[in-house]
């Protein structure tokens, strides 16, 4: 006797937003419109603001990178 189990796979909407407000960048991960994780990076006043660097740092922090 063979029993087959079929599971319905729900199609989910996933998005990552990179948001800049002043010298702070936030990376936010959304599933079906709900923010499920986020990470921040803030540039010191003594440093030169670089959007690309801050975005990468916020993205790594969002995923829990211990080296970020």
N, C-alpha and C positions, 0 to 999 in steps of 0.2 A: 504494500500500500504506500503510495507516495502522496504526501501532503504538501501543497504549495501555499506559501504565504505571500500575499502581495501587499505591499505597503504603498500608500499614496504618497508621492513625493511632492511636497508643496514648493512651488516656485517662489523664492524669496527675492525681494528687491534689496540689494546691498549698495551702499554709497560711502565714499570717503570724502569729507569736506576739509579743505585747508582754509582757515579763516585768519585774516590779519586784522588786528585792532591795535593801532599804535605800534609799539615795539614788541607786542606779544603775538605769537602765532599758535593757533590751536588746530590739531588734527583730530577729527571726530569721525567715528565709524558708526554708520546707521544701518539697521536691519529693519525693513518695512517701516521706515520713518521714525524709528526709535533709536536714540543714541545709546549704544551698548558699551562703548569704550572711547576714551579720549586721552590726549596727551598735550602738554603745553611746553612752549619754549619762550623765554623772555630775554631780550637783548639788554645788556647792561648799558647805562648811559655812557660809560667810558669806551664801549666798543662801537665798531661800525656795523650798522644794521645790514644784514644780508638775508633777503627773503628765502633764497634757495637753501642756505645752511640752516636757518630756523625751521623751515618746513621739514627738512630731513630729520632734524633732531626731534621735533614734535611727533612725527610719524613713528620714529623708533620708540619713543617713550609711550606712545599709544599702545604698541604691541608688547611693552614690558621689557625692552632691551636693557639689560643691566649695565651696558657700557654707555648708554645715552645720558 
